[in-house]
Amino acid sequence: MPREVLDSVVVHELCHRRHMNHSHEFYDEVIRIYPDYKKWNKWLKLNGGAYFKRILK
């Protein structure tokens, strides 16, 4: 898994410390901190399932 994907997950979770939801304000904060968040979140949605199937065998 690319390091950037892991970074995007960490930023996402840390932003929940301020915004306990998935509001516009939450995503504004995520994007402010990690501008490539959408790119790597898309990667995770497209590849995450297959990745976890491989490592959890």
C-alpha positions in Angstrom: 0.0 0.0 0.0 1.4 3.4 -0.9 2.6 5.4 2.1 0.3 8.3 0.9 -2.7 6.1 1.5 -1.7 5.4 5.1 -1.1 9.2 5.6 -4.5 10.0 4.2 -6.1 7.6 6.7 -4.2 9.0 9.6 -5.2 12.6 8.6 -8.8 11.5 8.2 -8.9 10.0 11.7 -7.1 12.9 13.4 -9.5 15.3 11.9 -12.3 13.5 13.7 -10.8 14.8 16.9 -12.1 18.2 15.9 -15.1 17.2 13.8 -16.9 14.0 14.9 -18.8 13.7 11.6 -18.2 13.8 7.8 -19.5 17.3 7.3 -18.2 19.8 4.8 -16.2 21.4 7.6 -14.6 18.1 8.3 -13.5 17.5 4.7 -12.4 21.1 4.4 -10.0 20.5 7.3 -8.8 17.2 5.8 -8.1 18.8 2.4 -6.4 21.8 4.1 -4.0 19.4 5.9 -3.6 16.8 3.1 -4.4 18.4 -0.3 -4.0 15.0 -2.1 -6.5 13.3 0.2 -9.2 12.7 -2.6 -6.6 11.1 -4.9 -5.5 8.6 -2.2 -8.9 8.0 -0.8 -10.0 7.0 -4.3 -7.0 4.6 -4.5 -8.1 3.1 -1.2 -11.7 2.6 -2.4 -10.5 1.0 -5.7 -7.7 -1.2 -4.3 -8.2 -1.6 -0.6 -10.5 -4.6 -0.7 -8.2 -6.6 -2.9 -5.2 -5.5 -0.8 -6.8 -6.7 2.4 -7.9 -10.0 0.9 -4.3 -10.7 0.0 -2.8 -9.9 3.4 -5.5 -11.5 5.5 -5.2 -15.0 3.9 
